[in-house]
Amino acid sequence: MAQKFTITYTDGHEDEAALTMRAMCKAEEVMAKEGMVASRDSINATMHAIYADLRTKGKTSDPFETWLDAVDDIEPVEGDTTGKDADPLA
């Protein structure tokens, strides 16, 4: 199962996203096109994957940079142990 995160925005609303295989692959693809490298320690890769999941679910249509500017915080979902020892970008 994919690790889940709660995203809190600067306006106070929240979304939930998952680091699915599809989202991680899309993040790697986009980052490669932009000359970046996705790694397990990269917050940039994690944020790109969360963004990809939200786009897939239709929860945002904003460009990545606009969406990222609106993000206040991300936290793992309480009680979610699916990604405890997983490396989402390995």
N, C-alpha and C positions, 0 to 999 in steps of 0.2 A: 504494500500500500504506500501511497505517496504521503510524504510529510506535509502537514497542514500548518498554515500560518494565518493569523489575524492581522490585517492591515488597518491601521488607524490613520485617517486623513486629517489634514489641518483644519477642516471644517467640523471634525468630530465624528463623522460617520465611519463605519467599519465595513470591511469585506473579508471574506475568507477565501484563501487560495491554496492550491496544493501543488507541490513540486512533482507533477506527473512526468512520465517519460516524454510525452509529447511536448510539454512545456520546456523541459530541459533541452531536448533536441532543438527546438525552435530558438531557444536562447543561444545555444552554441552556434547555430547557423547565422543568426543575426550578428552576433559578436565577431565571428570570423569575417563576415562581409565588411565589418567596420574596423578590421585589423586588430581586434582584441582577442585575448586568449581566455577561455573559460576554465577555471580551476575550482577545486573544492573549497578553497579558502577565499574565494572571490565574492564579496558582497555584491559586486556588479553583476556577476553571473546569477546569483540568487535572485536579485531584483529583476533581471531580465526574464528569468523563468517564472517568477510570480506574475509579472506583467503579461507574459504569454498566456498563462492560465486564465487570467482575468479577461484578456481579449477573446480567447476561445469561448468563454462563458458569456460573452457579450456584456460584461460589467464595466468595460471602458472602451472608448473609441479614440481617446486622446493619444497623441504621439507619446512615445516613451518618456522623453524629457519633461513634457508637460505633466504627465501622470506622476513621475518621480518627484517633481516639485511640490505636488499636493500630498505626498506621503509624509506623515509625521513619525510613524513607528511601525515596526513589524515585530510580532512575537509568535513563537510556536504556540499552537493550540494546546490549552491545558489538557493534560491527560492523554495526549496523542503520543504514543510510543512507537509509531510505525517507522520513523526515521531516526530513532535514537542512536543507532550505530551505523546508519547508512551514510554513504558518501554520495550525495545527489549528483555530483558531476564527475565521478571517477570513471 
